[in-house]
Amino acid sequence: MKNIVRLLLVVIFGNTSIASAQLDWNGQERLGQPKWYNLDELVSQKKYLEAVPDAVWLLQNTPNLTKGLYTQSAKVFKGAVKKEKDSDRKLVLQDSALWVLDKTIELYGDEAKYLNKKGKIAWKYLSKRKGQTEELYNLYKQIYLLNGVDMS
């Protein structure tokens, strides 16, 4: 009987109730619960520009919520860069996408994996900016040192 009730709850409330069970919603993080679900929904609909305010709020107010916050935020910022028309705002979104990957490394490790992801977008974002040559060189040097020949 319990299994039938659980199955009905999943069917009625969808995956959001499952996601809620995996996160520890307490304190300040509880205030972010609606923003997290909205962020997740907007990312699934590829409405990245609309998702930016929720991603920023969650990163500022619940930075230790889950590793998924950084994964979703990276998707949001990279997707928003493609859709943003204003050049100044586009630069901020590019820097945010790169920052999220650095912050992921700082909090969760796996430097090779996340530097590879950063390397895939850094050239596109930074190569046309003045004074970024050394930063790009150091990034790709570090990626090579961590991965050797296999930089996939």
C-alpha positions as CSV (number, residue, x, y, z in Angstrom):
1,M,0.0,0.0,0.0
2,K,2.9,2.4,0.9
3,N,4.4,1.8,-2.6
4,I,1.2,2.6,-4.3
5,V,0.8,5.9,-2.3
6,R,4.4,6.8,-3.2
7,L,3.8,6.0,-6.9
8,L,0.7,8.2,-6.9
9,L,2.6,11.0,-5.2
10,V,5.3,10.8,-7.9
11,V,2.8,10.8,-10.6
12,I,0.8,13.7,-9.2
13,F,3.7,15.9,-8.1
14,G,6.2,14.9,-10.8
15,N,10.0,14.9,-10.4
16,T,10.1,18.0,-8.3
17,S,9.1,16.1,-5.2
18,I,12.0,13.7,-5.8
19,A,14.4,16.5,-6.3
20,S,13.2,18.1,-3.1
21,A,13.9,15.0,-1.2
22,Q,17.5,15.0,-2.4
23,L,18.2,18.6,-1.2
24,D,18.4,19.7,2.4
25,W,16.1,22.7,2.5
26,N,16.7,24.6,5.7
27,G,17.6,28.1,6.8
28,Q,18.4,30.5,4.0
29,E,18.3,27.6,1.5
30,R,14.6,27.2,2.2
31,L,14.0,30.7,0.7
32,G,15.7,29.5,-2.4
33,Q,13.5,26.5,-3.0
34,P,11.1,28.2,-5.4
35,K,14.0,29.8,-7.2
36,W,15.7,26.4,-7.6
37,Y,12.6,24.8,-9.1
38,N,12.1,27.8,-11.4
39,L,15.7,27.7,-12.5
40,D,15.4,24.0,-13.2
41,E,12.3,24.5,-15.2
42,L,13.7,27.4,-17.2
43,V,16.8,25.4,-18.1
44,S,14.7,22.5,-19.3
45,Q,12.8,24.9,-21.5
46,K,16.1,26.6,-22.6
47,K,14.9,30.0,-21.4
48,Y,18.4,31.0,-20.3
49,L,18.1,34.7,-20.2
50,E,15.0,34.4,-18.0
51,A,16.9,32.0,-15.7
52,V,19.8,34.4,-15.0
53,P,18.3,36.2,-12.0
54,D,17.4,32.9,-10.3
55,A,20.9,31.5,-10.9
56,V,22.5,34.7,-9.6
57,W,20.3,34.8,-6.5
58,L,21.0,31.1,-5.7
59,L,24.7,31.5,-6.2
60,Q,24.8,34.5,-3.9
61,N,22.5,33.2,-1.2
62,T,22.8,29.4,-1.2
63,P,26.3,28.7,-2.6
64,N,26.5,25.3,-0.9
65,L,23.1,24.1,-1.9
66,T,24.3,21.4,-4.4
67,K,26.9,20.8,-7.1
68,G,23.9,20.8,-9.5
69,L,23.5,24.6,-8.8
70,Y,26.9,25.1,-10.5
71,T,26.1,22.8,-13.4
72,Q,22.7,24.5,-14.0
73,S,24.3,28.0,-13.6
74,A,27.0,27.1,-16.2
75,K,24.3,26.1,-18.6
76,V,22.3,29.3,-17.9
77,F,25.2,31.6,-18.4
78,K,26.5,29.8,-21.6
79,G,23.0,29.7,-23.0
80,A,22.4,33.4,-22.1
81,V,25.6,34.5,-23.8
82,K,24.3,33.1,-27.1
83,K,20.9,34.9,-26.8
84,E,22.0,38.2,-25.3
85,K,22.1,41.2,-27.7
86,D,23.7,43.8,-25.5
87,S,27.5,43.6,-25.8
88,D,28.3,44.8,-22.2
89,R,25.8,42.3,-20.7
90,K,27.2,39.6,-22.9
91,L,30.7,40.2,-21.4
92,V,29.3,39.9,-17.9
93,L,27.6,36.6,-18.8
94,Q,30.8,35.3,-20.4
95,D,32.7,36.1,-17.2
96,S,30.0,34.5,-15.1
97,A,30.2,31.3,-17.1
98,L,33.9,31.1,-16.6
99,W,33.6,32.1,-12.9
100,V,31.1,29.3,-12.3
101,L,33.5,26.7,-13.6
102,D,36.3,28.1,-11.4
103,K,34.0,28.0,-8.4
104,T,33.0,24.5,-9.1
105,I,36.6,23.4,-9.0
106,E,37.1,25.4,-5.8
107,L,34.2,23.7,-4.0
108,Y,34.1,20.2,-5.6
109,G,37.5,19.5,-7.1
110,D,37.8,17.5,-10.3
111,E,40.0,20.2,-11.8
112,A,40.8,18.4,-15.0
113,K,37.1,17.9,-15.9
114,Y,36.1,21.5,-15.2
115,L,39.1,23.1,-16.8
116,N,38.4,21.1,-19.9
117,K,34.9,22.6,-19.9
118,K,36.3,26.1,-19.3
119,G,38.8,25.6,-22.1
120,K,36.0,24.8,-24.5
121,I,34.5,28.3,-24.0
122,A,37.4,30.4,-22.9
123,W,38.9,30.9,-26.4
124,K,35.6,32.1,-27.8
125,Y,35.0,34.4,-24.9
126,L,38.5,35.8,-24.3
127,S,40.5,35.6,-27.5
128,K,39.2,39.0,-28.8
129,R,39.7,40.8,-25.6
130,K,42.9,42.8,-25.1
131,G,45.3,41.6,-22.5
132,Q,43.9,38.0,-22.3
133,T,46.6,36.2,-24.1
134,E,48.6,35.3,-21.0
135,E,45.5,34.1,-19.2
136,L,44.5,31.9,-22.1
137,Y,48.0,30.5,-22.4
138,N,48.1,29.7,-18.7
139,L,44.7,28.0,-18.9
140,Y,45.5,25.8,-21.8
141,K,48.9,25.0,-20.3
142,Q,47.2,23.9,-17.1
143,I,44.7,21.8,-19.1
144,Y,47.6,20.1,-20.9
145,L,49.5,19.5,-17.7
146,L,46.5,17.9,-16.1
147,N,45.4,15.8,-19.0
148,G,48.5,15.2,-21.1
149,V,47.5,14.3,-24.6
150,D,44.0,13.3,-23.7
151,M,42.2,16.6,-23.5
152,S,38.7,15.6,-24.4
